Amino acid sequence: MDSASPYATVTAIAAPLQTQTAPVYGNLFDGRTLTGWRATGNASIWTVKDGAIVGINDEKKSGSTLYTKAKYEDFDLSLKVMWTGVVDSGVFLRKPELQVQLGQSNSLKVDMTCCFYTGTKGDIYPQAGRGKGVAALLKEGEWNTLRVRARGDRFEVWLNGTKTTDYTNAAYPGAAPLGLQVHPGLAMSVQSKDIVVKSAYGESWE
């Protein structure tokens, strides 16, 4: 491996999920390494290739989540994501853990991109937290820009510049690392890049 190349492949290192209290704003991914991130489970699922974080499930379909070391409560996150075929992925936030779904729900077997997964028995994807107009916005096999903003008990999602989801729920108040998921039990691959986080109360992305 040529360590000087900006497109060298880097594999995540498995380590205890240590976090730092203060949030880190700006670029969360330098395009070359997984500095500032920690993987759960089989860390080899996560690599860096061609300027993107790549999550590819292993032969056992073990699954893994790649978390930031820093914790975030209120934030405004933007990232580009791409996948082909069936995936079950998402962005994790807050404590207790809340998820913005990307791709198919493993339990419902339907695409729930931009919907909030709460894990609440009997109402895992509440109607109030489901994305609207997502099918017309999603570009399969291409880079899609996902934006997630958390302010107090309000959670908003944009896909490719259009707001899809506006959800209010006071049950998720705590600061926590942000996470990218490769779901267990499914052969899948998902890529992420241009991962930037701002203050939830600062300047807009426009």
N, C-alpha and C positions, 0 to 999 in steps of 0.2 A: 504493500500500500504506500503510495506517495503522500506523505504527511503534509507536503506543501500544497497539494492540489485542493482547490476549493470544493471539488466534487468527490473527494475520497469518501469511502464508505466507513462509517463509524457505528459501532454497536453499543447499545446501552449497557450500563453496568448495574447489576443487581446490588442493592444496598438497602439498609433500613430506611424507611420513609421519614427522613429528617427534614424539617421545615424551618424556615426563618420567619420571624413574626412580621417584620415590616414588608409591605408589598413592594414589588419592583416594577416600575413603570418603564415603558419603551418596548424595545424588541426583546421578546422572551426566547427567541431562537436565532442563533448567529449564522445559520445556514451551513455550518460545518461540523459542529459538535453538539452533544446533548448536555453541555454545561448548564447547570441550573435546573436539571430535571432528574427524577428518580423513577425507576420502573418497579412495579409489583409483579410477582410471579416470574415467568420466564422472560428475563430482560432482553434476551437475544431476539425477541420478536420485533424490537425497535432498532432501527438503523437510520443513518443519515446518508442520503444518496441524491446527487444532482440538486443540492440545495434544499431538500425537503426531508422532513421526518417521515419515515416509511414504517408502517406497522403491518407485518405479515404474520398471520397465525402459523404456529408450528405444526408438525405432523400430528401431534396429540390434540391439536386445537385447544391448547391450554388457556389462551386469552391472557391479556395483560392490560394494565392501565399505566400510562406515563404521566406522572404528576410533576408540577412545578415544585421547587423547594419553598418558594414564597407562598404565603397565604393571602387571600383576597376576600374582602367582604363586599364592598361596593366597588364596581369596576366597569370599564367599557372595553370589551375585547373584540379584536378583529383578526381573522385568519382566513387563509385560503385552504380549501379542502378538495380532494378529488378521489374518486373511486370508480370502479367498473364492476358490473355484476351485483350480486347480493352481498350487502355488508350490514352489520349491526354494530354501529359505532356511536360516538357522541362526545360531548364536552361536559365534564363534571364540574360542579361548583358548589359552594357553600357547605355548611354543616348544620343539620343532617344533610346528606348528599342529595343533590338535585341534578338532573341530567337533561341536556338538550340533545334529543335524539338525532342521529344521522343514519339514514338508510332504514332498513326493515327492522321492525320489532320482532325479536325472536319468539315472543309469546303470541303476538297477534298475527304474525306472518303477513303484514302489510307495511308499506312504506310510511314511516311516521317522522320523516325529516322535519326539523324545526318544531317538533312537539316536545313538551316537557314530560319527562318520565319521573314520577314521584315515588314509585315503589309502594304506594299505599294500597293495601289489599282491597280488591274490588273496584279500584279507581286508579289504576297505574298511569293512565294517560287521561287526566281530567279534560272534559270538553273545553273548559275555559283556557286550558294551556295548550290547545292544539293549533298548529299553524294553518293559515288560510292562504290559498292560491299558490301553494308550494310547487305543485306539478308543473305549472306554467313557467316557473322561475328556475327550476333546477336543471342544470346542464350536465347530463350524465357523461362520464368519461372526460370531462373538462374541469378546469379549476373554477370553483364556486367560492364567492366571498361570503363568509358567515360572520355576523356581528352579534354579540351577546352583551347586553347591559343589565347590570344588577344595581338597583338603588332602593335600599330599604327592603320592603316586601314586594316590590314591583320588578318583574323580569321581562325583558323585551328581546326579541330576535328579529334580525333582518337577514334576508338572503338576496345576494346580488343587488343590494341597495334598496330593496323594498321590504317594509316591515310586514312580517308574517304572523307574529305572535306577541301578545301583550297579556301577561299573566300576573295575578296578584295572589300571594300566599305567604302568610306570616310564619309558617312552620319551619322556615329555613333561614334562621337569622345569623348563623355563625360564620366566621371567616374560615376559609379552608384553601388548600391548594387547588389549582385548576388542573383538570385531567383530560387526557385523550385516551379513547378506549379501543381495544380490539377485543370483541366479545368472545368468550369461550364457546366451544361447540360448533364453530362455523369456520370453514375455509374462506378466508377473506384477506383483502389488502386495502389499506387506506393511507393517503398521503396528506400531509399538512405543511404549510410554509407561511412566511410573512406573518408571523404570530406577534401581534402588538397589543399591549394593554395600556389604557389611559385611565385617568381619574374619571369616575362616573359623573363628575360635576364640572368637567373642564370643557375644552373646545370640542366642537363637533368634528366628524370625519370628513365632512364636505369641504 
